[in-house]
Amino acid sequence: MTDPARGGDRSPADPGRYGSARDRATATTLSYVLTLGITALLISGLLVAAGGAVEQQREDTTREALEVVGQQLSSRLMAADRLVGAGGSEVAVRGSYPETVAGTTYSVAVRSGSPTTIELTATGTRVSVTVAAATRTPVADATVSGGDVTVVYAGGQLEVRES
């Protein structure tokens, strides 16, 4: 092939303006390695970002599930309070709740006061929810695991017990 600017014939294997075949093969390999490296960095960045989003979503889901359980337990406690107020002497209101929320166990702490508070805490996370329950009947302090519970009227006060 004649290259007027370089003066003379050049063959494709002859190193000239475009380098040798070996140089071109090295450039292709280097390009491939760089592409793999950049792709690996991008995928790593996406995984790190997605991991944080998944953890936040899990905490949000746990919080919402604990709020639902807390509201349901609060309504059972207030129902038992109404039964006692209506003259019931042997009151037992049972509630069936999940033993785990979002894949983790939780505890339920009932604290007397005005109003009575129910604190649900997921184990292994920093998620905790507090729900109030307005009762006229005194409520005993208690801590139980998540799952089935019974609200019992005993000794002049309401007690939350594991079923």
HELIX and SHEET records of a PDB file:
HELIX    1   1 ALA A   21  GLY A   85  1                                  65    
SHEET    1   A 3 ALA A  92  GLY A  95  0                                        
SHEET    2   A 3 VAL A 149  ALA A 154 -1                                        
SHEET    3   A 3 GLN A 157  GLU A 162 -1                                        
SHEET    1   B 4 THR A 100  VAL A 101  0                                        
SHEET    2   B 4 THR A 104  ARG A 111 -1                                        
SHEET    3   B 4 THR A 116  ALA A 122 -1                                        
SHEET    4   B 4 SER A 128  ALA A 133 -1                                        
SHEET    1   C 3 THR A 100  VAL A 101  0                                        
SHEET    2   C 3 THR A 104  ARG A 111 -1                                        
SHEET    3   C 3 ALA A 142  SER A 145 -1                                        
END                                                                             
